[in-house]
Amino acid sequence: MKRPARVRRDVPGRWIGGRFVRPQRNLLPILIEEAVTEEPVTVEPMPGKPASSPAGFWRGSEFHRIVRLFGRRFERNVIYVRVLSERGQVFELRRTLEMDSWTWRGRWRWELVAIIRLASVRRLPADPHQWIWPAGVRER
């Protein structure tokens, strides 16, 4: 008798770059800013969502599809969005409102503000007795 295939449904996964990836548990994302830029980009909005949640963007002739939204920050006439692309790069995008002085019409413009490196760090257990201490620290 053939046994049915076991499917792990407890750990979510997603397709990234043509392969199925399951995230590791107990990892904290640490974002380190690598470069500061101010280059204009063309953003493709997510259908049916507000314009501040992009589905992807064009940087030159390269398209970066957005996998995860890390967060949004709102300021006066400016929205900052941190996104993770499917290539594993993190970008900070800025959406600014420009007013035409002659017609008083507003126009939104997207810019790539920062390129950020993503580093994952394992979380510590809640119980301090399970932590791995350096030699000589725990004797106190």
C-alpha positions in Angstrom: 0.0 0.0 0.0 1.4 3.4 -1.0 1.8 5.9 1.8 0.5 9.5 1.1 3.2 12.1 0.8 3.7 14.2 3.9 3.3 17.9 3.5 4.7 20.4 6.0 2.0 23.0 6.4 3.2 24.5 9.7 6.1 26.5 8.1 5.1 29.0 5.4 7.1 29.4 2.3 7.1 31.4 -0.9 8.6 31.3 -4.4 11.6 33.6 -4.6 13.7 33.7 -7.8 12.2 30.5 -9.2 12.7 28.3 -6.1 10.6 27.6 -3.1 12.1 29.0 0.1 11.0 28.3 3.6 12.0 31.0 6.1 14.1 30.0 9.1 12.5 30.5 12.5 13.8 32.7 15.3 15.7 35.1 13.0 15.6 38.9 13.4 16.2 41.1 10.3 18.9 43.7 10.9 19.0 46.5 8.3 22.4 48.2 7.6 22.5 51.2 5.3 25.1 50.7 2.5 24.6 53.6 0.1 22.7 56.8 0.0 21.3 57.7 -3.5 18.7 60.0 -5.0 17.9 58.4 -8.3 14.4 58.6 -9.8 12.6 55.2 -10.3 9.4 54.1 -11.9 7.1 52.3 -9.5 4.5 49.7 -10.5 1.6 50.0 -8.0 -0.1 46.9 -6.5 -3.6 46.6 -8.1 -6.4 47.3 -5.6 -4.0 48.7 -3.0 -3.1 52.3 -2.0 -0.4 53.9 -4.2 2.1 53.8 -1.3 2.4 50.0 -1.5 4.3 49.2 -4.6 4.5 45.8 -6.4 7.8 46.5 -8.0 9.9 49.2 -9.5 12.2 49.9 -12.4 15.7 51.0 -11.6 17.2 51.9 -15.0 16.4 48.9 -17.2 16.2 46.4 -14.3 12.9 45.5 -12.7 12.9 44.7 -9.0 9.8 42.8 -7.8 8.9 43.5 -4.2 8.5 40.5 -1.9 8.0 42.1 1.5 7.2 45.6 2.8 9.4 46.3 5.9 7.6 49.5 6.8 6.3 52.9 5.9 7.1 56.3 7.4 4.9 59.3 6.8 6.1 62.9 6.9 4.6 66.1 5.4 4.2 65.5 1.6 6.6 62.6 1.8 6.2 58.8 2.3 9.2 56.5 2.9 8.8 52.8 2.1 11.4 50.1 2.9 11.0 47.1 0.7 12.7 43.7 0.1 13.1 42.7 -3.6 13.1 39.1 -4.8 16.9 39.3 -5.4 17.4 39.7 -1.6 18.2 43.4 -1.7 16.5 46.0 0.6 15.7 49.5 -0.8 14.2 52.6 0.7 11.9 54.4 -1.6 10.6 58.0 -1.2 7.4 59.3 -2.6 7.2 63.1 -2.6 4.4 65.4 -3.6 5.4 68.2 -6.0 3.2 71.2 -6.5 3.2 73.0 -9.8 3.4 76.7 -9.0 1.4 77.8 -12.0 -1.6 75.3 -11.9 -1.4 74.2 -8.2 -1.7 70.6 -9.3 0.1 68.0 -7.2 2.2 65.2 -8.8 3.7 62.3 -6.9 7.3 61.4 -7.7 9.2 58.2 -6.6 13.0 58.2 -5.8 15.4 55.5 -4.6 16.8 57.0 -1.4 19.0 54.2 0.1 20.4 50.8 -0.6 20.3 48.6 2.5 22.0 45.4 3.4 20.0 42.7 5.2 21.6 40.6 7.9 19.7 38.0 9.8 20.6 37.4 13.5 19.3 34.5 15.6 17.0 35.4 18.5 18.0 34.5 22.0 15.7 32.3 24.0 13.5 33.9 26.6 15.1 31.9 29.4 18.6 33.3 30.2 19.8 29.9 31.4 19.6 28.7 27.8 21.9 31.4 26.5 25.4 30.6 25.4 27.7 32.8 27.4 31.4 33.5 26.6 33.9 31.8 28.8 34.3 33.3 32.3 31.2 35.6 32.1 28.7 33.4 33.9 30.7 32.7 37.1 29.7 36.0 38.7 
